[in-house]
């Protein structure tokens, strides 16, 4: 399978080097931590698995998805953090539990391996049912189930946008496997309405760029409304020539947030602007091995934090794939499945 290539921005060889870093970081049990020896969380682990699939490392991706099967919490979902294969908290986050649905649909679209999708179907189903058990009064998804088993006391816009995406992907995966999950589709419909019309229901995290673009990336806000949302907050978060701020009030750009904005722009049908943002963030690519640093604090002119997160390199791979449509997996982010 050909690796995506975006000449003049990120070429295929650079993406191969990113994928090689993910392979080096993967632990024997299949988990992909934040960096070698670091902790693992399910959401970022799945993002890395998708990137490995795009880069043609399907066996490593399969190992990553099989890790999900064996690491589930007995009462649903996944612990929010693992270290060297062991959970280090009983907190279980909603977006972690939902995201395997995105990854498994992505894997099926790229590989066509319906048998593997069938094998991992319980992972998807149990994850999404755990999430739906966290619904609040209006249909919003509370952000987590705490260590004592009680639901969180608030909902987050980015989490609900990611869950919306996962419910759509889970519904599409179910259909491909001959199953019918109308409750998932209905829950996604409700979340879309809340994201579009009731932003007041969510905890105020408007200083975070994810709350700006994730409703678009997750497919809940589209068309003219998406264009208006992007234009309204562009100057607050985009630093010309450097990328996207993580938070509006700090002089700090990150490659992952920049790439996620690229995914939102690709979903909007604006690959030209997406390519420009991706080009701007190339200053975070290590010249020696092509791996991406997490962020850059431009007031102090330092890379911060001093880490090369696996999910950052994974986000670059997925962004290039979305801009080029090189693999069928890009449809997961273009919402054309």
C-alpha positions in Angstrom: 0.0 0.0 0.0 1.4 3.4 -1.0 2.1 5.8 1.9 0.3 9.2 1.5 2.4 11.9 0.0 1.9 15.7 0.0 4.8 17.2 -2.0 6.2 20.4 -0.7 4.6 19.8 2.8 5.2 16.3 4.1 6.4 13.6 1.7 5.9 9.8 2.0 9.4 9.2 3.3 8.9 11.6 6.2 5.6 9.8 7.1 7.4 6.5 7.0 9.8 7.8 9.6 6.9 8.9 11.8 5.4 5.4 11.5 8.8 3.9 12.4 8.8 5.9 15.6 5.3 4.5 16.4 6.6 0.9 15.8 9.6 1.5 18.0 7.4 2.8 20.8 4.9 0.0 20.7 5.1 -2.3 23.7 5.2 -6.1 23.5 1.6 -6.4 24.5 0.5 -4.0 21.6 0.0 -0.8 23.6 1.4 2.4 22.1 2.4 4.8 24.9 2.8 8.6 24.6 6.6 8.0 24.1 8.8 5.0 24.8 8.5 4.1 28.5 5.6 6.6 29.0 2.0 6.0 29.8 -0.8 4.9 27.5 -4.3 6.1 27.1 -6.9 4.5 24.8 -7.8 7.6 22.7 -4.2 8.3 21.7 -3.4 4.6 21.3 -6.2 4.3 18.8 -5.0 7.4 16.9 -1.6 5.7 16.6 -3.2 2.5 15.5 -5.0 4.3 12.7 -1.7 6.0 11.6 0.0 2.6 11.5 -2.8 1.3 9.3 -2.4 4.2 6.9 1.4 3.7 6.7 0.9 0.0 5.8 1.8 -1.6 9.1 -1.4 -3.5 9.4 -0.1 -6.3 11.7 1.2 -3.7 14.2 -2.2 -2.0 14.1 -4.0 -5.3 14.6 -1.8 -5.9 17.7 -2.8 -2.4 19.0 -6.5 -3.2 18.5 -6.2 -6.6 20.1 -4.7 -4.9 23.2 -8.0 -3.0 23.6 -9.8 -6.3 23.9 -7.7 -7.5 26.8 -7.4 -4.2 28.7 -11.1 -3.4 29.2 -12.4 -2.6 32.7 -14.7 -5.4 33.9 -17.5 -2.8 34.4 -17.1 -1.2 31.0 -14.8 1.3 29.4 -11.0 1.5 30.0 -8.9 3.0 32.8 -7.8 6.4 31.7 -4.1 5.6 32.1 -1.9 2.5 31.8 1.8 2.2 32.5 3.8 -0.8 31.3 0.6 -2.7 30.7 -1.1 -2.0 34.1 -3.9 0.5 34.9 -2.9 3.2 37.2 -6.3 4.7 37.8 -9.9 3.5 38.0 -11.2 6.7 36.3 -12.8 5.8 32.9 -13.3 8.6 30.3 -16.1 8.7 27.8 -14.1 9.7 24.8 -11.6 6.8 25.4 -14.4 4.3 25.5 -16.0 5.6 22.3 -12.9 6.0 20.1 -12.3 2.4 19.3 -15.4 2.6 17.0 -13.6 5.2 14.9 -10.4 3.1 14.7 -12.1 -0.2 13.9 -14.2 1.4 11.1 -11.0 3.0 9.8 -9.2 -0.4 9.9 -12.1 -2.1 8.0 -12.2 0.6 5.3 -8.4 0.4 4.7 -7.9 -3.4 4.9 -11.3 -4.8 4.0 -10.8 -7.3 6.8 -14.4 -8.0 8.0 -13.3 -11.0 10.0 -11.1 -8.8 12.2 -13.9 -6.3 12.6 -16.2 -9.1 13.7 -13.6 -10.3 16.2 -13.3 -6.8 17.7 -17.0 -5.9 17.5 -17.5 -6.5 21.3 -14.9 -3.9 22.0 -16.8 -1.3 19.9 -20.2 -2.3 21.3 -19.3 -2.4 24.9 -17.4 0.9 24.6 -20.3 2.8 23.1 -22.8 1.3 25.5 -20.6 2.4 28.4 -20.7 5.9 26.9 -24.5 6.0 26.5 -24.8 5.0 30.2 -23.1 8.4 30.9 -25.9 10.4 29.2 -27.1 13.5 31.1 -30.5 15.0 31.3 -30.5 16.5 27.8 -28.6 13.8 26.0 -25.1 15.2 26.6 -22.4 12.7 27.6 -20.8 13.3 31.0 -17.1 13.3 30.6 -16.1 10.2 32.7 -17.0 7.7 35.4 -15.0 8.4 38.5 -12.9 6.0 40.5 -15.9 5.2 42.8 -18.1 4.5 39.8 -20.2 7.7 39.9 -20.7 9.7 36.7 -18.9 13.0 36.2 -20.7 16.2 37.1 -20.3 18.0 33.7 -20.0 17.5 30.0 -17.3 18.7 27.7 -17.9 20.0 24.2 -14.8 18.3 22.7 -15.6 15.0 24.4 -19.2 15.1 23.1 -18.0 16.0 19.6 -15.6 13.1 19.6 -18.3 10.8 20.9 -20.6 12.0 18.2 -18.0 11.0 15.6 -17.6 7.6 17.3 -21.4 6.9 17.4 -21.6 7.7 13.6 -18.6 5.4 13.0 -20.0 2.7 15.2 -23.4 2.9 13.4 -21.6 2.6 10.0 -19.5 -0.3 11.2 -22.6 -2.1 12.6 -24.3 -1.7 9.2 -21.3 -3.2 7.4 -21.4 -6.2 9.8 -25.1 -6.8 9.3 -26.2 -5.3 12.6 -28.7 -2.6 13.3 -28.0 0.0 16.1 -30.6 2.7 15.7 -30.1 3.9 19.3 -26.6 4.9 18.4 -27.7 6.9 15.5 -30.4 8.6 17.6 -27.9 9.4 20.3 -25.6 11.0 17.7 -28.5 13.0 16.3 -29.2 14.3 19.7 -25.6 15.2 20.4 -25.4 17.0 17.1 -28.3 19.2 18.0 -26.8 20.0 21.4 -23.4 20.8 19.9 -25.0 23.1 17.3 -27.6 24.8 19.5 -26.8 24.4 23.2 -23.1 25.1 23.8 -24.2 26.5 27.2 -24.7 22.9 28.4 -21.0 22.2 28.3 -18.3 23.3 30.8 -16.7 26.5 29.6 -13.4 25.6 28.0 -13.6 28.1 25.2 -9.9 29.0 25.6 -9.0 25.6 24.3 -8.7 25.4 20.5 -10.2 21.9 20.5 -13.5 23.3 21.5 -13.3 25.5 18.4 -12.7 22.9 15.7 -13.7 19.6 17.2 -17.4 20.1 16.6 -16.4 20.2 12.9 -13.8 17.5 13.0 -16.4 15.2 14.7 -19.0 15.9 12.0 -21.6 17.6 14.2 -21.2 21.1 12.6 -21.0 21.2 8.8 -21.6 23.5 5.8 -22.1 27.2 6.3 -22.1 26.9 10.1 -18.7 25.2 10.0 -17.2 27.9 7.8 -18.6 30.6 10.1 -17.2 28.9 13.2 -13.8 28.6 11.7 -13.7 32.2 10.6 -15.0 33.6 13.8 -12.2 32.3 16.0 -9.3 31.9 13.4 -7.3 34.9 14.7 -7.7 33.8 18.3 -6.0 30.5 17.8 -3.9 30.5 14.6 -0.4 31.9 14.7 0.7 32.6 11.1 3.8 30.6 10.2 3.8 28.6 13.4 0.5 26.7 13.7 -2.4 26.5 16.2 -2.4 27.5 19.8 -3.5 24.8 22.3 -5.1 27.6 24.4 -5.9 31.1 23.3 -4.1 32.9 26.2 -0.7 31.2 26.0 2.1 31.6 23.4 2.2 27.9 22.7 1.5 26.1 19.5 1.2 22.3 19.2 1.5 20.0 16.2 -1.4 17.8 17.2 -3.9 20.7 17.5 -2.7 22.0 14.2 -3.2 18.7 12.5 -6.6 18.3 14.0 -7.6 21.7 12.6 -6.3 20.3 9.3 -8.7 17.4 9.7 -11.6 19.8 10.3 -10.6 21.8 7.2 -10.4 18.7 5.1 -13.9 17.7 6.3 -15.1 21.2 5.2 -13.7 20.7 1.7 -10.8 23.2 2.2 -7.6 21.1 1.7 -5.7 24.2 0.5 -5.9 25.9 3.8 -5.3 22.7 5.6 -2.1 22.2 3.7 -1.0 25.7 4.6 -1.5 25.0 8.3 0.3 21.7 8.0 3.2 23.4 6.3 3.4 26.0 9.0 3.9 23.4 11.7 6.8 21.6 10.1 9.2 23.6 12.3 8.3 20.9 15.0 9.7 18.1 12.9 13.0 16.8 14.1 15.6 17.2 11.3 17.5 14.1 12.4 14.8 11.4 12.4 11.6 13.1 11.2 9.7 12.7 14.5 7.5 15.6 15.7 7.9 17.4 18.9 4.7 18.1 20.8 4.8 21.9 20.9 6.7 25.1 20.8 6.5 28.0 23.3 7.3 30.9 21.0 7.7 33.7 23.6 10.6 31.7 25.1 11.7 30.1 21.8 11.7 26.6 23.3 10.1 23.3 22.5 7.6 22.5 25.2 7.0 20.0 26.6 10.3 18.4 25.9 8.8 15.3 24.5 8.0 13.7 21.1 4.5 12.3 21.6 3.6 9.3 19.4 0.1 10.7 18.9 1.6 13.9 17.4 3.4 12.0 14.7 0.2 9.9 14.2 -1.9 13.1 13.8 0.5 14.2 11.0 0.0 10.9 9.2 -3.8 11.1 9.5 -3.8 14.8 8.4 -1.8 14.0 5.2 -4.1 11.1 4.4 -7.2 13.3 4.9 -5.8 16.0 2.6 -4.8 13.6 -0.1 -7.5 10.9 0.2 -4.7 8.4 -0.3 -6.4 5.6 1.7 -10.1 4.7 2.2 -9.5 5.4 5.9 -9.5 9.1 5.1 -13.3 8.8 4.7 -13.6 8.4 8.5 -12.5 12.1 8.8 -14.2 13.3 5.7 -17.5 11.8 6.9 -18.1 10.1 3.5 -18.4 6.5 4.6 
